[in-house]
Amino acid sequence: MKKIGVLSGGGDSPAINAAIRAVVRKSLALGYEVWGIKDGWRGLLEGNLEKLTLDSVSGIIFQGGTILGTSRTNPFKREDGPQKIEENVKRFQLDAIIAMGGDDTLGVAHKLNKMGIPAVGVPQTIDNDLCGTDYAIGFDSALSIVTDAIDKLHTTACSHHRVMVVEIMGRDAGWLALLSGLAGGADVILIPEVKFNYDDICRRIEERRQRGKQFSIIAVAEGAAPEEISTQVTQKATVDAFGHVRLGGISSVIAEEIEKRTGYETRATILGHLQRGGTPTAYDRIMATRLGVKAVELVHNGQFDMMACVKGNQIDSVPLEEAVAKVKPVDMELFETAKLFY
Ligand code: F6P
């Protein structure tokens, strides 16, 4: 019997479990055995795998997180990493691997294909920044969480006549900040793709005051930066196994500057990992299910080094190489639409 290994890597997000469930159900229906690889690529390095059955994925469609665990392990940064992966693929007799994650996790999958290990990808990141797909699992759930947070900040901002700066994840892409800012009616939206200007932000706050609006909400992506500074605000100077710094803190910098310039009481809120937690939305569960099924079909048809993807309303596939080539920047037309409201 042919065997498929499945893993989730990188930052988790709601609805990975829905995708794992779909992979297991579709694979079993086609007569494959499925093995869950624990904690991302680390599980394959260490030979930490378990057989998945119908029971393993029963009752998980609504659960956030990932039953397989995850990690930011880069096998290509470990001594003998690629060899260990090769050995464990042979030892567990895996015919293919389905990897769920963002550009880091899927970048490894692409490299494994080049080494002769068949792998396909499923787009999964709240950043929604993978190329070649209109959608990545987790984005809609995170969007709902952030929009809800902005709604809640509105009421307290209004009571206290304050400026609230809310910091939103997304690393180098502004998708989550832009769309949650749009949905939550933020008064200013700052994204990494467009450098911001303090004069513009303060002018906007003043205009609102003149219209009788004594509070303002600023939605800022964690990777956004002002015109005069070329670097992003980071929590730590060190980088992870994929070379990423840990972003965080821009909201406090902006809040301080706004208070200094306008004299208005200003507060910063960093939403942090709340954005990746909890129950997936119905939309995410459905997309995760469709993408998981597609990934198994790719394996079944021998279409390796590909990623299941979303194009419009359709599920399709795209070469992994294309998906991980660069960060997908926000659609500037959407940014212009959002700007109409502030
Ligand atoms: O890539 C997903 C993401 O949530 C980013 O938006 C964020 O910058 C990063 O992960 C945080 O990583 P960690 O969970 O390792 O702190």
Residues whose N, C-alpha, C, O or C-beta is under 5 A from the ligand:
A	BS01	F6P	G11 D127 M169 G170 R171
